[in-house]
């Protein structure tokens, strides 16, 4: 079944918004901080750490997926910018 024009445009807009949000996230720093929580949590508060681990594992999985998506977004933007530069008219002056 084909997607309706309205659903297609809505999905396109949502992807553009999502890409903008993910592109602006500092996912590297987030993953580093999450790593600290995973490393030091058992020492600082073992009970809380045990209770939080299932949630932290899910968050790590999402963050790693977002990190991959972020890389894809940035690569697509680089390619788009390169295409735009290649299409841009050049001003050459003769001296």
WOKATA-V837453 format. One record per helix or strand of 2 or more residues. SS is the DSSP state (a for helix, b for strand). FROM is the first residue (numbers start at 1). LEN is the number of residues. If there is no record, write none. Layout:
BEGIN
SS/FROM/LEN
SS/FROM/LEN
END
This chain:
BEGIN
a/5/20
a/27/18
a/46/42
END
